[in-house]
Amino acid sequence: MSRYEDLFATLKSKNEGAFVPFIMLGDPDADTSFSIIEAVIEAGADALELGVPFSDPVADGPTIQDSHLRALDAGVDVDTCFGVVKRIRDTYPSLPIGLLIYGNVPFARGLDSFYSHLAKAGADSVLIPDVPVREGRPFKESANRHGIDQIFIAPPSASEQTIASVAAYSTGYIYAVSRLGVTGTEVESSTEGLSDIVTYLEGFHRAPALLGFGISTPDHVANAIAAGAAGAISGSAITKIIARHCVGQHPDPRTVDDKEALRRDLINFVSAMKAATRR
């Protein structure tokens, strides 16, 4: 079984859903982001979705855009990120690790080289938000060659043909978007129509669906589970916690003012979100 299959089977046996935090690698610097990841795992994160900083993150709202910029300002590049992923994998051998990377990286490196580096770093999956499923075949084929789960997005109000393609191409999990727009807590998630999408996806007997975009409270998580999702992904709410502890406190906006206070706030938030996955 893959790490995702093992995770979802274990959670099902405990009548729980998955809580998956999104963390930007290198925000505010590589070492601090590793400490942040340690904190969210300690608090109960079931898996990780890790961002790789990029200068033009078109799927992200202002909160996560700022985290891209903080990481880039710290000199974090793709190879730095792969190094952090390897460090996480060595420390947490059974934890599913997914990366969110914009399409410039696989295009620049070549697909087979890109997926080979993902596998060597210890990643389980990759989501490329600016590559739609209709253009996904070569990515999926290369991912398969290197043992990487390719994640695709099931957008709201998608056609049955699109959902069928997402179900056919996705392994690990399917990213079900809760609403139109970009990431962020400014607009809350919605479960309207989610149960229909989940039911349709289940008809293909393929990967479970995780709900993302606008997930910022335990109620959002509970509603996602109740609508049939296997779990929820939350990013902007966590990124705001990180930003509160480093922006405006020092001349260098990447400096964390109180690392122990940041750790406490992250653990409290993630613990409450994980608790909401228990049916």
SULRAMO-V375220 format. One record per run of one state. SS is the DSSP state (2 for helix, 1 for strand, 0 for the rest). FROM is the first residue (numbers start at 1). LEN is the number of residues. If there is no record, write none. Layout:
SS,FROM,LEN / SS,FROM,LEN
//
This chain:
0,1,2 / 2,3,11 / 0,14,2 / 1,16,1 / 0,17,1 / 1,18,7 / 0,25,5 / 2,30,13 / 0,43,4 / 1,47,5 / 0,52,10 / 2,62,12 / 0,74,4 / 2,78,14 / 0,92,4 / 1,96,5 / 0,101,3 / 2,104,6 / 0,110,1 / 2,111,11 / 0,122,3 / 1,125,3 / 0,128,5 / 2,133,3 / 0,136,1 / 2,137,9 / 0,146,3 / 1,149,3 / 0,152,1 / 1,153,2 / 0,155,5 / 2,160,10 / 0,170,4 / 1,174,4 / 0,178,16 / 2,194,9 / 0,203,6 / 1,209,4 / 0,213,5 / 2,218,9 / 0,227,4 / 1,231,4 / 0,235,1 / 2,236,9 / 0,245,14 / 2,259,17 / 0,276,2 / 1,278,1 / 0,279,1
//
